Amino acid sequence: MVERPLHGGEEQLEEIEIGLLLEGVFRYYGADFRNYAPASLRRRIRESVQREGVESVSALQAKLLHDAACLERFLHTLSINVTSMFRDPGFYLAFRAKIVPLLRTYPFVRIWHAGCSTGEEVYSMAILLQEEGLYPRCRIYATDMNPVVLRKAREGIFPLASMQEYTSNYMKGGGKGSFSDYYTAQYEHVIFKPSLKENLVFSEHNLVTDGSFNEFHVILCRNVMIYFNKTLQKRVHNLIYESLVMFGVFGVGNKESLRFTPREAEYEELDADNRLYRKVR
Amino acid sequence: MTGERVVVVGTSTGGLAAMQVLLTGLAEDFAWPLVLVQHRSKEPGSELCKYLQRCCRWGVSEPEDKEPINAGRVYLAPRDYHLLIERGNFALSTEPPVYFARPSIDVLFESAADAYGGGVVGVVLTGANGDGARGLARIKAAGGLAVVQDPATALAPEMPRAALDAAAADRILPLEGIAPFLNTLGRAAVR
């Protein structure tokens, strides 16, 4: 008879509960978070425990398995990452200087924005391409696993309060016009010009479980893989490699790199500071 | 010896001068990784890392995602990301700011407590808000050590005060006393 737990401490118990919850959600709903990076996942599960008003991770697990609406909220908690338009302006400067000239050599350009969340960075790219005169021959495929954030991205409506910061980012990112020409303000929000949406395709895609769906000239996956553990990062690096044309461009977040990833040797660096790479093998 | 213990430090207003005093005082045989969160603007172009390097004998860097945590190094949370600790490596996140801060001290401290339990020393320095208090309480609850700058010696006493209210501190030290205390810990653990 076992009277005491084999592994002491509530921390270990919570870890076991989290493992069981993730396994349950995967087996029942097919949503696979088992290879997410543990620290931020734990934070979000604790947030869900609080918000759902339950006592423990095990109780959250029960609620998730019996209540699909609870799962919806859970998925939302797991996919909300806060970004901004022209985040890291240096990236957009580098893109204008080094990537745009490459793209001019193609008659048609397919760009995949993997893990686009609420779309701020997608609209930023559309603006940049429009200013460079490239947008008419580009198509941007913006994907996310969460239909709720995709709906928001598709609307292209953002808080007016953010525009000051975005305008500053836009200018530092090499913006050639006046940022306010791209949107119309209404009450507390702004809506971006319909012409920016013309060549945007928003669709659901899950980097954890879905495969490649096209060949792209540019793939941007910035600050998305930071939520994955190394096993899952490997999978996504392979998926991205397979989805790029030869000499296609790959961009990751400022604090991510291709070092120690399985495809490192198949890329060359185009811009070290802004983490832009090109597939050369 | 690495990978089981870490010193985490949080500061806000007045932190630049405070971090300088702390880093200058670290001894040559201080063999812990030291991780700093300083509340900072998300605007690029800050030279904070280079600045800190000038007053520190250890290498100072902003960790990349999944970078291993090594002893004898100082790590500074990058702007506009939360910095989290997992077993043996760092992780980054762009989750929403916590109490208007990204990087957040609470987020770093709580993840350190989860990953390293009793192997964590949490240090709260000068600052003008309550970030770090919850995280320090979590460090204590997981068996770690809580060190708080004496509010009387802090440029902005609110943050140390909030930390003292939330967690029973093991040491309340004047700013100049914190590095020497950490040095003795380093030596004790090496022995």
Interface residues (C-beta under 8 A of the other chain):
Chain A: G9 E11 A37 P38 A39 S40 R42 R43 R44 I80 N81 V82 T83 R87 D88 P89 G90 K172 N223 M225 I226 Y227 K230 Q233 G253 N254 K255 E256 S257 R259 F260
Chain B: P44 E62 P63 E64 D65 K66 P78 D80 Y81 H82 L84 I85 E86 A91 L92 S93 T94 E95 P96 P97 R102 V107 E110 S111 D114 A115 G117 A142
